[in-house]
Amino acid sequence: MIEEKKRPNNIQNKSRLIRIHPTWYTFIKYCEALKFGELEKLKIQDGLPLLAEEVKKKVMFTEEKIK
């Protein structure tokens, strides 16, 4: 039987806020907007995303889009 670890009452049912650096936030929002694709050679400097040297997007060719 697996024992569940119980949290102290003051921690239960509370959401935590995480502080994130604006550079990471910008990178995450970019990834969300990209939806599909690849980032190659992501450069990280001082623990922060600096740049992606190349960005590729996948283009799906279906009969619906060709018509």
C-alpha positions in Angstrom: 0.0 0.0 0.0 1.3 3.5 -0.9 1.3 6.0 1.8 0.2 9.5 0.9 2.2 12.4 2.3 0.0 15.0 3.9 0.7 18.6 3.6 0.3 20.9 6.6 -3.2 22.5 6.7 -1.8 26.0 5.9 -0.5 24.8 2.5 -3.5 22.8 1.3 -5.7 24.2 -1.4 -3.6 27.3 -2.0 -2.1 28.1 -5.4 1.5 29.3 -5.5 2.7 32.2 -7.6 6.0 31.8 -9.3 8.1 34.8 -10.2 9.5 34.5 -13.7 12.1 36.7 -15.4 10.6 38.8 -18.2 13.0 37.2 -20.7 11.7 33.7 -19.9 8.1 35.0 -20.1 8.8 36.5 -23.5 10.3 33.1 -24.6 7.3 31.2 -23.4 4.9 33.5 -25.1 6.9 33.2 -28.3 6.7 29.4 -28.1 2.9 29.6 -27.5 2.5 31.8 -30.6 4.7 29.5 -32.7 2.3 26.6 -32.1 4.2 24.2 -34.4 7.9 24.4 -35.4 11.4 23.9 -34.2 13.9 26.1 -32.4 17.5 25.2 -33.2 20.5 26.1 -31.2 18.8 27.9 -28.4 21.4 30.1 -26.7 21.2 30.5 -22.9 23.3 33.1 -21.1 23.3 33.7 -17.4 20.4 31.2 -17.1 18.2 33.2 -19.5 17.2 32.4 -23.1 19.3 34.7 -25.3 18.3 33.8 -28.9 17.5 31.0 -31.3 19.7 31.0 -34.3 17.2 29.4 -36.6 13.4 29.0 -36.5 11.6 26.6 -38.7 7.9 26.2 -39.1 6.1 23.1 -40.3 3.7 23.7 -43.1 1.0 21.0 -43.5 -0.2 20.4 -47.0 -3.6 18.8 -47.0 -6.2 18.7 -49.8 -8.4 21.1 -48.0 -5.7 23.8 -48.0 -4.7 23.2 -51.6 -8.2 23.8 -53.0 
